[in-house]
Amino acid sequence: MKSTFLSPLNDYVVKSIFGDQKNIENTEALLKAILVDISPEEFGKLTIVDPFLKRIWRKDKLGILDIRLTTATGKVINVEVQVNRYKSMVKRIIYYLAKLLIEQMKSGFNYEKINQTICVVIVDHILCPEEEHYLNFYDLRNPLTGRPFTDLLKVVIIELPKVPKADDGQPIWPWLKFFKCQTKEELTMLTKTHPEVKPAVNEYAKISWSDRRRMIADFKEKQRRDKYDMLEFAKDEGRDEGIRQNQLQTARNLKAMGIAPDKIAAATSLSLEEVEKL
């Protein structure tokens, strides 16, 4: 049986290629291509850290980040890849950004020891429809003068659907093309034109061609799809139940006003039997 192509956006694939300390060179190359305004020396000592965000209060949400790391001088970077669209995605990004900042405040620390915190979010859908470019940076600044208030908080949004098919000369383009590849032939061609992504493609090949690792990746992808389907089903169930409750309440109100059952049924799309039972 012909094997299906394993998407480079698969959660297990992303974490294996970019979220494992043994493959830190891939993470370094990716971040250098995204955060071009940061000194290359910062990425010379990248350290993958615990992806779990600590709870500040007992009832706080337990945040789990895709890839969390620190740079040579202590900058905190979170890299997250999101295939599915979530209604509160923007608020979720800000929540994680704030928690990453707060977690730096260990006992006895002073404010001046807080380091820059950066969230890099790669989405396979349109998150910022008002933006034309696929790579956008957001920080705290005065909208009247454009002057920054602080560089401690930064959000980077990358939208894969906006990435052009042809190389636009941006350092990040070949890496995003890697995520968008849909065949082995595309991956092979990419390594020929952009050898900087070859180590990542080679690691991808190990995952894709290893039965055990492929099984894990497929299982992770199935979990993601099932979770998404369950959430969508729950929303549809809730929506349908809400509509029915509105129909029943409207029917009760009309019945209290002395409206004939057949007219209530026609107005609410309920059956005559349902109306008569109210």
HELIX and SHEET records of a PDB file:
HELIX    1   1 ASP A   11  PHE A   18  1                                   8    
HELIX    2   2 GLN A   21  ASN A   23  5                                   3    
HELIX    3   3 ILE A   24  ILE A   34  1                                  11    
HELIX    4   4 PRO A   40  LYS A   45  5                                   6    
HELIX    5   5 MET A   89  ILE A  102  1                                  14    
HELIX    6   6 TYR A  111  LYS A  113  5                                   3    
HELIX    7   7 LEU A  160  LYS A  162  5                                   3    
HELIX    8   8 TRP A  173  LYS A  180  1                                   8    
HELIX    9   9 LYS A  184  THR A  193  1                                  10    
HELIX   10  10 PRO A  195  VAL A  197  5                                   3    
HELIX   11  11 LYS A  198  TRP A  209  1                                  12    
HELIX   12  12 ASP A  211  ALA A  256  1                                  46    
HELIX   13  13 PRO A  261  THR A  268  1                                   8    
HELIX   14  14 LEU A  272  LYS A  277  1                                   6    
SHEET    1   A 6 THR A  47  ILE A  48  0                                        
SHEET    2   A 6 ILE A  67  THR A  70 -1                                        
SHEET    3   A 6 VAL A  76  GLN A  82 -1                                        
SHEET    4   A 6 THR A 117  VAL A 123  1                                        
SHEET    5   A 6 PRO A 148  GLU A 159  1                                        
SHEET    6   A 6 LEU A 135  ARG A 141 -1                                        
END                                                                             
